[in-house]
Amino acid sequence: MVRCLRITALPTVDNPVEFPLYVDVITDDSNMVSGMHPIFGFQGEIGQRSGASMPFILHSDGRMDFGEKYLTTGRFYHMDLRNVSMDVGRLLTIHGEGYQASFRISELITLV
């Protein structure tokens, strides 16, 4: 069954200062991300009107792009979202130049 989901992933205890991740995906019968289209998401505080908001695009190769307003070293990262089953409790890993952080999927909301 194909589902449209909003994923909430919270930082793990080893990196508690990070903001949560929110990503909208389409999943297939095995709860894996379906297709190779760009995925849109953001890192920040969804419930606060003036909270932090850092939108990104996740490309088919796992490259996260936070946009041209970021410095070259802070603009691109990689996330393993397309390689992990979309289940509560699963870990997502983001890494880049001199950076690595883990986030645990805490909530899956069906959008449609």
Steps between C-alpha positions, in 0.01 A plus 500: 500500500639838400485764774584870524667564834640784702797370695611661824849399611648622828872533575648215700636549851858524374415823311206661684563857379386424146155606381246232396465393136171500310481330160205419272539173307309245296561141612444166329365167632820434695500845674796616291508836323346457155650654186809708438333843501638784718366494855420820687548548871632732762687502823365726771201565720173435318281610791653844563414806292844656538699178549795381296416375151762358263333353191688250284465281193610136518616390156483144363867438590439583870651848476327758720510856366418779745518764227723774373475719812723252685876495469637226279604286800162543672282457194537131407468186712390141439207320660420127480120548489461302176682198650293460818150363558262775616412366843478672838824440687725473191820704491582747223857618460619831357865556424715757329839660519599466868143429609288196585170482688229241558127559519235249611166486319251591773179554305345406166193698396297383201437806281248356254 
